């Protein structure tokens, strides 16, 4: 199969509209060709006039570890072109940045999750492209989480840098499809084009991530496909006092980590509350000691998620519900546990981080309500998921 960048490089007809234009590239470390050349180098080698480049959260080099760790603008030492940061002084491209090119190539590997900020970066680029009369092309890449949709829709008015628009946590789209949804949903008057993939089968082997492609971290803590599959649930831990495994070799692949929690007891309570929500993966009790971040230097009990062969069932695995269930089990066993972390999250200063992450207070309220049952959350989420599937059906590009 071929990703969008590979098709663009292989087909002179696709590149022809770029002749005589200034081209900008939005990229990060996972922006590579099938032979692992970075897209910036490959495009310039192919004769494309790349006049600027942009780095999203974590930077073009992907060297920034945590949230709200900003990257500065710089000049590429080899090509002498400006490298603009979209996670520094600004997160939305400025007029000066937009004036650096005529066509903007967006080549970011996504994880298929609303909160992954590359989704919002695409929206901002499209909006600024419409405002300044620029063309935006998405060089499409796989959604490693595949087509499944899960989670409640973001509540209008709860938009943020990790919540671009009313979509569920696990959106089921590629970035090329997401761009089309933004154009249609918001009525953007922008010259938008997708260089689609060839041969991607979201329902085939790999369930989204092709077996013949190397995984490269799109951000420092996205270490493998198991993380990408679990992330639509485990990212919510960032809004809690629990460790998501930062400071270990397997971040965001655990349901929780804490020195004062009994993983076996929480696992048993989860199985008692909603055993069907544990389907599609294996959960393993484990221990870790973070070298930095939450609970650094303390031994934490945890539940590790294995959404990988032979334990993985793509249709049955529901990471958002699984993570919600872990929170509910902790609350049932420890009613006064200090669960929700109160700190600035992705530049949102007035809302609890868990509400910013989940696109509204609904999940937190369900966890904290002693009378609320799994069926209550499931009925709300199921209705939202059905509505989203119906909404995106016309824009799906790949069978």
Buried (B, 14 or more C-beta within 10 A) or exposed (E): BBBBBBBBBBEEEBBEEBEEEBBBBBBBBBBBBBEEBBBBBBBBEBEBBBBBBBBBBBBBEBEBBEBEEEBEBBEBEEBEBBBBBBBBEBBBBEEEBBEBBBBBBBBBBBBBBBBBBBBBBBBBBBBBBBBBEBBBBBBBBBBBBBBBBBBBBBBEEBBBBBBBBBBBBBBBBBBBBBBBBBBBBBEBEBEBBBBBBBEBBBEBEBBBBBEEBEBBBBBBBBBBBBBBBBBBBBBBBBBBBBBBBBBBEBBBBBBBBBEEBBBEBBBEBBBEBBEEBBBBBEBBEBEBBBEEBBBEEBEBBBBBBBBBEEBBEBEEBBBBBBBBBBBBBBBBBBEEBEBBBEEEBBEBEEBBBBBBBBBBBBBBEBBBEEEBEBEEBBEBBEEBBEBBBEBBEEBBBBE
